[in-house]
Amino acid sequence: MQEVQENKKEKQVELSSIHDFAAKLLQPETIKPLKEYVKWQSKLRNLPQETRDISDLAQIPDFAPISINLDITTSCNYACDHCVDMDILNKAIRYNHERLLDSIKLMADKGLKSIIVIGGGEPTLYPKFTEAIRFMKSLGLQIAIVSNGSRNEKIAEIADCLGKKDWVRLSLDSGGDDVFQKMHKPRKPVSLPEICEKVSLIKKVNADVQVGFSYIITWKGAFINDTDIVENIHEMVTATKLAKDSGFDYISFKPFLTRAEDNNAEIVDLKEKENHFAGVIKQIQEYVAEAKKLEDDNFKVYESTNLKVLMNNSASDYMQQPQMCHMQFFRQVLSPLGMFNCPVYRNQPHGKLGARDTYSTTEKFGDVKQEMAQQLFKFNATQECKEVTCLYNHVNWWIEDLIANPHKLNELKASEMIEPDYYL
């Protein structure tokens, strides 16, 4: 294990600070659950498997996840051809609003520090979006919002309560309106220029809120949902200029994701056996380099970790997962369809931890803790995530090493960040 860990330290230099999850777990407010988790796991590892029973699992530390992705609705006003969550959109399944707030309150009492309001649908379509965001902020949580940008007025309504570590990211994936319309297929008229112009509404309310332009790169041959995806690789530089001119703080490039055939996991679609692999990577590298020329003190160009490892051919290193995914204890997904162990497996039965209100009462919290304890041992990440270029690969191996060598806990010291960052 030590050799594996050392090799990964050398290769995983691509991690940016926002993806340095080990450092985030060493912050003063998060180091306690980390240490208690490692001690519990280390104790279990020293027990013969045949003698391990439910009472041992029941000693799982009494913490909620530190960070969650909150799919606040499955409703969406787009019909994006490249949507990795298309099969769960616009379901007639909704939260009971008060139970949702109860769940968030209980998790906050049990150690929740951040919420990324994202995914299943368009968050601003949730009928009580404003009330929900303000409630989360009243609990002292860090809040991020990922939106399609069609209702920036709703985000502007709550921008005043957001802090310096809160952020907004708009999923736009195009540099011109023609490609935007073909990719996103909005159900009501809205244009890319219109969305970008309304970023100023958010900034006028709160200039400190970071607003990002998200760009999923697609290429010829990309395929999901039984559809050939609209190609946008050629608009990367145009989109960067649009983002800068429109007052965004950054543009973030990431590769297109599809679903694995065997377990429906979210995976990157590029494979070396494809004839155009090298050509696509070369194009992306050239466009990123050109886009970076537009950077200045107020505007940045970022590449996701998935994209970085594709461009430097180290993606396979991120697919070598330990058998146990420890991060499912610290970071989960709450959806109207249930509670899940990872964004990669939202709405997948082998990733489900409980119902959508599973954190709404103390009794239910106890039940989901037991399910989490069992899930840790029955979910084999080495197999389930063998095609996933996992952002948590490095931190999972780091925690694995701590469990094998619990004396190292004595050497851990809380890291002081100028501004705490609890997004996992």
Helices and strands as residue ranges (DSSP letters): H 2-11, G 17-19, H 21-25, H 31-45, H 54-57, E 67-71, G 86-88, H 97-109, E 114-118, G 123-125, H 129-138, E 142-147, H 152-158, G 159-161, E 167-171, H 177-184, H 192-197, H 199-205, E 210-217, E 223-224, E 227-228, G 233-235, H 236-245, E 250-255, E 257-259, E 266-268, H 277-292, E 300-303, H 305-311, G 315-319, H 327-330, E 331-335, E 338-340, G 343-345, G 349-351, E 352-354, H 362-378, H 381-384, H 393-404, G 406-411
